[in-house]
Amino acid sequence: MKDFVPYIMIASLVVVYMLAYLLNKKTPIPEECKIELDEETCTACHNFSCTHHGDVE
């Protein structure tokens, strides 16, 4: 069992990271931040990994 402890710890850290990432993606933007986001959004950006890309209408 002692041999599997490092693997279990690494796997649990990966699972926690994945859950935090997915929950963060599902969290809506607060209304008071959308006003600031409208003014600061860049529509000419071609960076598809940007979190602002295509969110503001």
All heavy atoms as a GROMACS GRO file, in nm:
protein
  453
    1MET      N    1   0.083  -0.121   0.000
    1MET     CA    2   0.000   0.000   0.000
    1MET      C    3   0.087   0.126   0.000
    1MET      O    4   0.048   0.227  -0.058
    1MET     CB    5  -0.094  -0.006   0.121
    1MET     CG    6  -0.191   0.107   0.127
    1MET     SD    7  -0.305   0.097  -0.012
    1MET     CE    8  -0.405   0.235   0.020
    2LYS      N    9   0.202   0.120   0.064
    2LYS     CA   10   0.290   0.237   0.069
    2LYS      C   11   0.340   0.277  -0.070
    2LYS      O   12   0.373   0.392  -0.093
    2LYS     CB   13   0.408   0.211   0.160
    2LYS     CG   14   0.375   0.210   0.306
    2LYS     CD   15   0.499   0.192   0.389
    2LYS     CE   16   0.466   0.189   0.536
    2LYS     NZ   17   0.586   0.174   0.620
    3ASP      N   18   0.346   0.180  -0.160
    3ASP     CA   19   0.394   0.209  -0.294
    3ASP      C   20   0.295   0.292  -0.375
    3ASP      O   21   0.332   0.363  -0.468
    3ASP     CB   22   0.421   0.078  -0.370
    3ASP     CG   23   0.534  -0.002  -0.308
    3ASP    OD1   24   0.618   0.060  -0.237
    3ASP    OD2   25   0.538  -0.124  -0.330
    4PHE      N   26   0.168   0.285  -0.340
    4PHE     CA   27   0.064   0.354  -0.415
    4PHE      C   28   0.031   0.493  -0.362
    4PHE      O   29  -0.043   0.566  -0.425
    4PHE     CB   30  -0.064   0.270  -0.418
    4PHE     CG   31  -0.049   0.143  -0.495
    4PHE    CD1   32  -0.051   0.021  -0.430
    4PHE    CD2   33  -0.030   0.146  -0.632
    4PHE    CE1   34  -0.037  -0.097  -0.500
    4PHE    CE2   35  -0.016   0.029  -0.703
    4PHE     CZ   36  -0.018  -0.093  -0.637
    5VAL      N   37   0.084   0.531  -0.248
    5VAL     CA   38   0.053   0.661  -0.187
    5VAL      C   39   0.091   0.778  -0.278
    5VAL      O   40   0.010   0.869  -0.299
    5VAL     CB   41   0.118   0.673  -0.048
    5VAL    CG1   42   0.104   0.814   0.007
    5VAL    CG2   43   0.056   0.572   0.048
    6PRO      N   44   0.210   0.781  -0.338
    6PRO     CA   45   0.241   0.894  -0.428
    6PRO      C   46   0.148   0.902  -0.549
    6PRO      O   47   0.107   1.010  -0.590
    6PRO     CB   48   0.385   0.866  -0.473
    6PRO     CG   49   0.441   0.774  -0.373
    6PRO     CD   50   0.326   0.694  -0.320
    7TYR      N   51   0.111   0.786  -0.604
    7TYR     CA   52   0.020   0.785  -0.719
    7TYR      C   53  -0.120   0.834  -0.680
    7TYR      O   54  -0.185   0.905  -0.756
    7TYR     CB   55   0.011   0.645  -0.779
    7TYR     CG   56   0.143   0.596  -0.833
    7TYR    CD1   57   0.207   0.486  -0.776
    7TYR    CD2   58   0.205   0.661  -0.939
    7TYR    CE1   59   0.328   0.441  -0.825
    7TYR    CE2   60   0.326   0.617  -0.989
    7TYR     CZ   61   0.388   0.507  -0.932
    7TYR     OH   62   0.507   0.463  -0.980
    8ILE      N   63  -0.164   0.795  -0.562
    8ILE     CA   64  -0.295   0.839  -0.514
    8ILE      C   65  -0.295   0.989  -0.490
    8ILE      O   66  -0.391   1.060  -0.525
    8ILE     CB   67  -0.335   0.761  -0.387
    8ILE    CG1   68  -0.358   0.614  -0.421
    8ILE    CG2   69  -0.458   0.822  -0.322
    8ILE    CD1   70  -0.375   0.525  -0.301
    9MET      N   71  -0.186   1.042  -0.435
    9MET     CA   72  -0.177   1.186  -0.408
    9MET      C   73  -0.176   1.265  -0.540
    9MET      O   74  -0.245   1.366  -0.552
    9MET     CB   75  -0.053   1.217  -0.325
    9MET     CG   76  -0.063   1.167  -0.183
    9MET     SD   77   0.084   1.202  -0.086
    9MET     CE   78   0.080   1.379  -0.083
   10ILE      N   79  -0.099   1.220  -0.636
   10ILE     CA   80  -0.093   1.290  -0.765
   10ILE      C   81  -0.227   1.282  -0.836
   10ILE      O   82  -0.276   1.382  -0.890
   10ILE     CB   83   0.021   1.232  -0.852
   10ILE    CG1   84   0.156   1.269  -0.792
   10ILE    CG2   85   0.011   1.282  -0.996
   10ILE    CD1   86   0.274   1.203  -0.856
   11ALA      N   87  -0.291   1.167  -0.834
   11ALA     CA   88  -0.422   1.152  -0.898
   11ALA      C   89  -0.526   1.241  -0.830
   11ALA      O   90  -0.609   1.302  -0.897
   11ALA     CB   91  -0.465   1.006  -0.894
   12SER      N   92  -0.521   1.250  -0.699
   12SER     CA   93  -0.617   1.336  -0.629
   12SER      C   94  -0.594   1.483  -0.660
   12SER      O   95  -0.690   1.559  -0.674
   12SER     CB   96  -0.613   1.310  -0.478
   12SER     OG   97  -0.487   1.346  -0.426
   13LEU      N   98  -0.471   1.525  -0.676
   13LEU     CA   99  -0.442   1.664  -0.713
   13LEU      C  100  -0.493   1.694  -0.854
   13LEU      O  101  -0.547   1.802  -0.879
   13LEU     CB  102  -0.292   1.693  -0.703
   13LEU     CG  103  -0.236   1.705  -0.563
   13LEU    CD1  104  -0.084   1.716  -0.569
   13LEU    CD2  105  -0.295   1.824  -0.491
   14VAL      N  106  -0.478   1.598  -0.944
   14VAL     CA  107  -0.527   1.617  -1.081
   14VAL      C  108  -0.678   1.627  -1.081
   14VAL      O  109  -0.736   1.712  -1.149
   14VAL     CB  110  -0.478   1.502  -1.172
   14VAL    CG1  111  -0.549   1.504  -1.305
   14VAL    CG2  112  -0.328   1.511  -1.191
   15VAL      N  113  -0.745   1.544  -1.002
   15VAL     CA  114  -0.892   1.548  -0.995
   15VAL      C  115  -0.939   1.680  -0.935
   15VAL      O  116  -1.034   1.741  -0.986
   15VAL     CB  117  -0.944   1.427  -0.915
   15VAL    CG1  118  -1.092   1.443  -0.881
   15VAL    CG2  119  -0.921   1.299  -0.991
   16VAL      N  120  -0.873   1.727  -0.832
   16VAL     CA  121  -0.911   1.856  -0.771
   16VAL      C  122  -0.892   1.969  -0.871
   16VAL      O  123  -0.976   2.059  -0.883
   16VAL     CB  124  -0.829   1.881  -0.642
   16VAL    CG1  125  -0.843   2.025  -0.595
   16VAL    CG2  126  -0.874   1.785  -0.533
   17TYR      N  127  -0.782   1.968  -0.946
   17TYR     CA  128  -0.759   2.070  -1.048
   17TYR      C  129  -0.867   2.068  -1.154
   17TYR      O  130  -0.920   2.172  -1.194
   17TYR     CB  131  -0.620   2.051  -1.112
   17TYR     CG  132  -0.596   2.145  -1.227
   17TYR    CD1  133  -0.561   2.277  -1.202
   17TYR    CD2  134  -0.610   2.104  -1.358
   17TYR    CE1  135  -0.540   2.366  -1.307
   17TYR    CE2  136  -0.590   2.190  -1.463
   17TYR     CZ  137  -0.554   2.322  -1.437
   17TYR     OH  138  -0.535   2.407  -1.541
   18MET      N  139  -0.902   1.949  -1.203
   18MET     CA  140  -1.004   1.938  -1.306
   18MET      C  141  -1.141   1.985  -1.256
   18MET      O  142  -1.213   2.054  -1.328
   18MET     CB  143  -1.012   1.793  -1.356
   18MET     CG  144  -0.891   1.752  -1.436
   18MET     SD  145  -0.883   1.576  -1.477
   18MET     CE  146  -1.040   1.546  -1.552
   19LEU      N  147  -1.176   1.950  -1.134
   19LEU     CA  148  -1.303   1.996  -1.078
   19LEU      C  149  -1.306   2.147  -1.062
   19LEU      O  150  -1.406   2.212  -1.094
   19LEU     CB  151  -1.328   1.928  -0.943
   19LEU     CG  152  -1.373   1.784  -0.948
   19LEU    CD1  153  -1.378   1.725  -0.807
   19LEU    CD2  154  -1.508   1.771  -1.015
   20ALA      N  155  -1.196   2.205  -1.014
   20ALA     CA  156  -1.190   2.350  -0.997
   20ALA      C  157  -1.201   2.420  -1.132
   20ALA      O  158  -1.268   2.522  -1.146
   20ALA     CB  159  -1.060   2.390  -0.927
   21TYR      N  160  -1.136   2.366  -1.235
   21TYR     CA  161  -1.142   2.423  -1.368
   21TYR      C  162  -1.285   2.418  -1.424
   21TYR      O  163  -1.336   2.517  -1.477
   21TYR     CB  164  -1.046   2.350  -1.460
   21TYR     CG  165  -1.044   2.403  -1.601
   21TYR    CD1  166  -0.972   2.518  -1.632
   21TYR    CD2  167  -1.115   2.340  -1.703
   21TYR    CE1  168  -0.970   2.567  -1.761
   21TYR    CE2  169  -1.114   2.389  -1.832
   21TYR     CZ  170  -1.041   2.502  -1.860
   21TYR     OH  171  -1.040   2.551  -1.988
   22LEU      N  172  -1.350   2.303  -1.413
   22LEU     CA  173  -1.485   2.289  -1.465
   22LEU      C  174  -1.585   2.377  -1.390
   22LEU      O  175  -1.673   2.439  -1.451
   22LEU     CB  176  -1.529   2.143  -1.458
   22LEU     CG  177  -1.458   2.050  -1.556
   22LEU    CD1  178  -1.498   1.906  -1.530
   22LEU    CD2  179  -1.489   2.089  -1.699
   23LEU      N  180  -1.573   2.384  -1.258
   23LEU     CA  181  -1.664   2.468  -1.180
   23LEU      C  182  -1.641   2.616  -1.212
   23LEU      O  183  -1.737   2.695  -1.214
   23LEU     CB  184  -1.647   2.441  -1.031
   23LEU     CG  185  -1.699   2.306  -0.983
   23LEU    CD1  186  -1.662   2.285  -0.838
   23LEU    CD2  187  -1.849   2.296  -1.003
   24ASN      N  188  -1.517   2.655  -1.237
   24ASN     CA  189  -1.488   2.794  -1.272
   24ASN      C  190  -1.548   2.829  -1.407
   24ASN      O  191  -1.597   2.940  -1.427
   24ASN     CB  192  -1.337   2.817  -1.273
   24ASN     CG  193  -1.303   2.962  -1.290
   24ASN    OD1  194  -1.376   3.050  -1.247
   24ASN    ND2  195  -1.190   2.988  -1.354
   25LYS      N  196  -1.544   2.737  -1.502
   25LYS     CA  197  -1.602   2.761  -1.634
   25LYS      C  198  -1.754   2.777  -1.627
   25LYS      O  199  -1.813   2.851  -1.705
   25LYS     CB  200  -1.569   2.647  -1.730
   25LYS     CG  201  -1.431   2.653  -1.786
   25LYS     CD  202  -1.420   2.769  -1.879
   25LYS     CE  203  -1.305   2.754  -1.972
   25LYS     NZ  204  -1.292   2.866  -2.061
   26LYS      N  205  -1.820   2.707  -1.535
   26LYS     CA  206  -1.966   2.711  -1.524
   26LYS      C  207  -2.016   2.830  -1.443
   26LYS      O  208  -2.135   2.859  -1.444
   26LYS     CB  209  -2.017   2.582  -1.460
   26LYS     CG  210  -2.003   2.462  -1.548
   26LYS     CD  211  -2.061   2.339  -1.484
   26LYS     CE  212  -2.048   2.220  -1.576
   26LYS     NZ  213  -2.110   2.100  -1.517
   27THR      N  214  -1.927   2.898  -1.374
   27THR     CA  215  -1.967   3.011  -1.290
   27THR      C  216  -1.997   3.132  -1.379
   27THR      O  217  -1.914   3.173  -1.459
   27THR     CB  218  -1.855   3.048  -1.191
   27THR    OG1  219  -1.823   2.933  -1.115
   27THR    CG2  220  -1.897   3.161  -1.100
   28PRO      N  221  -2.116   3.189  -1.368
   28PRO     CA  222  -2.150   3.305  -1.451
   28PRO      C  223  -2.074   3.430  -1.406
   28PRO      O  224  -2.035   3.444  -1.290
   28PRO     CB  225  -2.300   3.322  -1.431
   28PRO     CG  226  -2.327   3.260  -1.298
   28PRO     CD  227  -2.228   3.149  -1.282
   29ILE      N  228  -2.057   3.522  -1.500
   29ILE     CA  229  -1.991   3.649  -1.470
   29ILE      C  230  -2.089   3.735  -1.390
   29ILE      O  231  -2.205   3.749  -1.429
   29ILE     CB  232  -1.952   3.721  -1.600
   29ILE    CG1  233  -1.855   3.636  -1.680
   29ILE    CG2  234  -1.890   3.858  -1.570
   29ILE    CD1  235  -1.824   3.692  -1.817
   30PRO      N  236  -2.045   3.795  -1.279
   30PRO     CA  237  -2.134   3.883  -1.202
   30PRO      C  238  -2.179   4.003  -1.286
   30PRO      O  239  -2.106   4.051  -1.373
   30PRO     CB  240  -2.046   3.930  -1.086
   30PRO     CG  241  -1.937   3.830  -1.076
   30PRO     CD  242  -1.916   3.777  -1.213
   31GLU      N  243  -2.300   4.049  -1.261
   31GLU     CA  244  -2.359   4.158  -1.339
   31GLU      C  245  -2.275   4.286  -1.332
   31GLU      O  246  -2.260   4.356  -1.430
   31GLU     CB  247  -2.501   4.187  -1.292
   31GLU     CG  248  -2.599   4.077  -1.325
   31GLU     CD  249  -2.615   4.054  -1.474
   31GLU    OE1  250  -2.612   4.153  -1.550
   31GLU    OE2  251  -2.629   3.938  -1.514
   32GLU      N  252  -2.220   4.317  -1.216
   32GLU     CA  253  -2.142   4.440  -1.203
   32GLU      C  254  -2.010   4.434  -1.280
   32GLU      O  255  -1.952   4.536  -1.314
   32GLU     CB  256  -2.115   4.475  -1.056
   32GLU     CG  257  -2.040   4.370  -0.978
   32GLU     CD  258  -2.131   4.270  -0.909
   32GLU    OE1  259  -2.253   4.278  -0.924
   32GLU    OE2  260  -2.077   4.184  -0.840
   33CYS      N  261  -1.964   4.314  -1.311
   33CYS     CA  262  -1.842   4.300  -1.390
   33CYS      C  263  -1.870   4.304  -1.540
   33CYS      O  264  -1.780   4.332  -1.618
   33CYS     CB  265  -1.772   4.169  -1.357
   33CYS     SG  266  -1.709   4.162  -1.189
   34LYS      N  267  -1.991   4.274  -1.583
   34LYS     CA  268  -2.023   4.275  -1.725
   34LYS      C  269  -2.016   4.415  -1.784
   34LYS      O  270  -1.979   4.432  -1.900
   34LYS     CB  271  -2.162   4.216  -1.750
   34LYS     CG  272  -2.166   4.068  -1.737
   34LYS     CD  273  -2.301   4.014  -1.775
   34LYS     CE  274  -2.302   3.863  -1.765
   34LYS     NZ  275  -2.432   3.808  -1.806
   35ILE      N  276  -2.046   4.516  -1.706
   35ILE     CA  277  -2.038   4.655  -1.753
   35ILE      C  278  -1.893   4.689  -1.785
   35ILE      O  279  -1.863   4.743  -1.890
   35ILE     CB  280  -2.097   4.751  -1.649
   35ILE    CG1  281  -2.246   4.722  -1.629
   35ILE    CG2  282  -2.076   4.895  -1.691
   35ILE    CD1  283  -2.307   4.790  -1.510
   36GLU      N  284  -1.802   4.654  -1.695
   36GLU     CA  285  -1.660   4.680  -1.718
   36GLU      C  286  -1.607   4.595  -1.831
   36GLU      O  287  -1.523   4.639  -1.909
   36GLU     CB  288  -1.581   4.653  -1.590
   36GLU     CG  289  -1.618   4.745  -1.476
   36GLU     CD  290  -1.552   4.703  -1.345
   36GLU    OE1  291  -1.466   4.615  -1.348
   36GLU    OE2  292  -1.589   4.759  -1.242
   37LEU      N  293  -1.656   4.474  -1.844
   37LEU     CA  294  -1.610   4.384  -1.948
   37LEU      C  295  -1.648   4.434  -2.086
   37LEU      O  296  -1.572   4.424  -2.181
   37LEU     CB  297  -1.668   4.244  -1.926
   37LEU     CG  298  -1.621   4.132  -2.019
   37LEU    CD1  299  -1.472   4.108  -2.001
   37LEU    CD2  300  -1.698   4.006  -1.991
   38ASP      N  301  -1.768   4.495  -2.099
   38ASP     CA  302  -1.810   4.550  -2.227
   38ASP      C  303  -1.714   4.658  -2.276
   38ASP      O  304  -1.683   4.664  -2.394
   38ASP     CB  305  -1.951   4.610  -2.215
   38ASP     CG  306  -2.057   4.504  -2.203
   38ASP    OD1  307  -2.030   4.388  -2.241
   38ASP    OD2  308  -2.166   4.538  -2.156
   39GLU      N  309  -1.668   4.740  -2.185
   39GLU     CA  310  -1.580   4.851  -2.223
   39GLU      C  311  -1.438   4.803  -2.254
   39GLU      O  312  -1.367   4.864  -2.332
   39GLU     CB  313  -1.575   4.953  -2.110
   39GLU     CG  314  -1.711   5.016  -2.082
   39GLU     CD  315  -1.711   5.098  -1.955
   39GLU    OE1  316  -1.606   5.104  -1.888
   39GLU    OE2  317  -1.815   5.156  -1.924
   40GLU      N  318  -1.396   4.693  -2.193
   40GLU     CA  319  -1.257   4.650  -2.205
   40GLU      C  320  -1.237   4.533  -2.300
   40GLU      O  321  -1.126   4.486  -2.318
   40GLU     CB  322  -1.205   4.612  -2.066
   40GLU     CG  323  -1.206   4.727  -1.970
   40GLU     CD  324  -1.169   4.685  -1.829
   40GLU    OE1  325  -1.136   4.568  -1.810
   40GLU    OE2  326  -1.174   4.769  -1.740
   41THR      N  327  -1.342   4.485  -2.362
   41THR     CA  328  -1.330   4.368  -2.449
   41THR      C  329  -1.266   4.407  -2.582
   41THR      O  330  -1.303   4.505  -2.644
   41THR     CB  331  -1.468   4.306  -2.475
   41THR    OG1  332  -1.524   4.271  -2.350
   41THR    CG2  333  -1.456   4.182  -2.560
   42CYS      N  334  -1.174   4.324  -2.625
   42CYS     CA  335  -1.108   4.346  -2.754
   42CYS      C  336  -1.171   4.254  -2.857
   42CYS      O  337  -1.168   4.132  -2.843
   42CYS     CB  338  -0.959   4.316  -2.741
   42CYS     SG  339  -0.871   4.328  -2.897
   43THR      N  340  -1.229   4.311  -2.962
   43THR     CA  341  -1.291   4.228  -3.064
   43THR      C  342  -1.195   4.194  -3.177
   43THR      O  343  -1.228   4.112  -3.261
   43THR     CB  344  -1.413   4.300  -3.123
   43THR    OG1  345  -1.372   4.426  -3.175
   43THR    CG2  346  -1.520   4.321  -3.017
   44ALA      N  347  -1.078   4.257  -3.181
   44ALA     CA  348  -0.982   4.231  -3.286
   44ALA      C  349  -0.884   4.121  -3.249
   44ALA      O  350  -0.800   4.083  -3.330
   44ALA     CB  351  -0.905   4.359  -3.319
   45CYS      N  352  -0.895   4.068  -3.131
   45CYS     CA  353  -0.801   3.967  -3.083
   45CYS      C  354  -0.829   3.832  -3.150
   45CYS      O  355  -0.944   3.790  -3.162
   45CYS     CB  356  -0.814   3.953  -2.932
   45CYS     SG  357  -0.702   3.832  -2.862
   46HIS      N  358  -0.725   3.764  -3.190
   46HIS     CA  359  -0.739   3.632  -3.252
   46HIS      C  360  -0.693   3.522  -3.157
   46HIS      O  361  -0.667   3.411  -3.199
   46HIS     CB  362  -0.659   3.625  -3.382
   46HIS     CG  363  -0.710   3.721  -3.485
   46HIS    ND1  364  -0.833   3.708  -3.544
   46HIS    CD2  365  -0.656   3.834  -3.535
   46HIS    CE1  366  -0.851   3.807  -3.629
   46HIS    NE2  367  -0.746   3.885  -3.625
   47ASN      N  368  -0.683   3.554  -3.030
   47ASN     CA  369  -0.644   3.456  -2.930
   47ASN      C  370  -0.768   3.381  -2.884
   47ASN      O  371  -0.848   3.432  -2.807
   47ASN     CB  372  -0.575   3.526  -2.812
   47ASN     CG  373  -0.526   3.430  -2.708
   47ASN    OD1  374  -0.537   3.309  -2.723
   47ASN    ND2  375  -0.469   3.484  -2.602
   48PHE      N  376  -0.787   3.258  -2.930
   48PHE     CA  377  -0.907   3.182  -2.898
   48PHE      C  378  -0.906   3.125  -2.758
   48PHE      O  379  -1.007   3.079  -2.708
   48PHE     CB  380  -0.927   3.070  -3.000
   48PHE     CG  381  -0.957   3.123  -3.137
   48PHE    CD1  382  -0.864   3.114  -3.237
   48PHE    CD2  383  -1.078   3.184  -3.164
   48PHE    CE1  384  -0.891   3.164  -3.363
   48PHE    CE2  385  -1.106   3.234  -3.289
   48PHE     CZ  386  -1.012   3.224  -3.390
   49SER      N  387  -0.792   3.127  -2.690
   49SER     CA  388  -0.787   3.078  -2.553
   49SER      C  389  -0.822   3.189  -2.452
   49SER      O  390  -0.833   3.163  -2.334
   49SER     CB  391  -0.649   3.021  -2.520
   49SER     OG  392  -0.551   3.123  -2.527
   50CYS      N  393  -0.844   3.310  -2.502
   50CYS     CA  394  -0.880   3.423  -2.416
   50CYS      C  395  -1.020   3.401  -2.361
   50CYS      O  396  -1.111   3.361  -2.433
   50CYS     CB  397  -0.875   3.553  -2.496
   50CYS     SG  398  -0.920   3.698  -2.400
   51THR      N  399  -1.040   3.427  -2.234
   51THR     CA  400  -1.171   3.406  -2.172
   51THR      C  401  -1.272   3.512  -2.212
   51THR      O  402  -1.391   3.492  -2.195
   51THR     CB  403  -1.160   3.403  -2.019
   51THR    OG1  404  -1.102   3.526  -1.974
   51THR    CG2  405  -1.074   3.287  -1.974
   52HIS      N  406  -1.228   3.625  -2.267
   52HIS     CA  407  -1.318   3.732  -2.308
   52HIS      C  408  -1.364   3.714  -2.452
   52HIS      O  409  -1.453   3.782  -2.498
   52HIS     CB  410  -1.252   3.869  -2.295
   52HIS     CG  411  -1.209   3.899  -2.156
   52HIS    ND1  412  -1.297   3.916  -2.052
   52HIS    CD2  413  -1.086   3.915  -2.103
   52HIS    CE1  414  -1.229   3.940  -1.941
   52HIS    NE2  415  -1.102   3.939  -1.970
   53HIS      N  416  -1.301   3.625  -2.527
   53HIS     CA  417  -1.327   3.609  -2.670
   53HIS      C  418  -1.469   3.558  -2.694
   53HIS      O  419  -1.502   3.447  -2.660
   53HIS     CB  420  -1.227   3.512  -2.732
   53HIS     CG  421  -1.236   3.502  -2.880
   53HIS    ND1  422  -1.189   3.601  -2.963
   53HIS    CD2  423  -1.291   3.410  -2.961
   53HIS    CE1  424  -1.211   3.567  -3.088
   53HIS    NE2  425  -1.274   3.451  -3.089
   54GLY      N  426  -1.552   3.642  -2.750
   54GLY     CA  427  -1.686   3.602  -2.788
   54GLY      C  428  -1.789   3.598  -2.677
   54GLY      O  429  -1.902   3.561  -2.699
   55ASP      N  430  -1.752   3.635  -2.554
   55ASP     CA  431  -1.848   3.630  -2.443
   55ASP      C  432  -1.944   3.747  -2.441
   55ASP      O  433  -2.058   3.733  -2.403
   55ASP     CB  434  -1.774   3.626  -2.309
   55ASP     CG  435  -1.713   3.489  -2.281
   55ASP    OD1  436  -1.753   3.394  -2.351
   55ASP    OD2  437  -1.629   3.479  -2.191
   56VAL      N  438  -1.898   3.862  -2.481
   56VAL     CA  439  -1.979   3.982  -2.469
   56VAL      C  440  -2.056   4.005  -2.598
   56VAL      O  441  -2.001   3.999  -2.707
   56VAL     CB  442  -1.889   4.105  -2.438
   56VAL    CG1  443  -1.973   4.231  -2.428
   56VAL    CG2  444  -1.812   4.081  -2.311
   57GLU      N  445  -2.182   4.033  -2.585
   57GLU     CA  446  -2.266   4.059  -2.704
   57GLU      C  447  -2.317   4.199  -2.703
   57GLU      O  448  -2.344   4.259  -2.608
   57GLU     CB  449  -2.383   3.961  -2.705
   57GLU     CG  450  -2.333   3.819  -2.718
   57GLU     CD  451  -2.448   3.718  -2.708
   57GLU    OE1  452  -2.565   3.760  -2.699
   57GLU    OE2  453  -2.417   3.601  -2.707
   0.00000   0.00000   0.00000
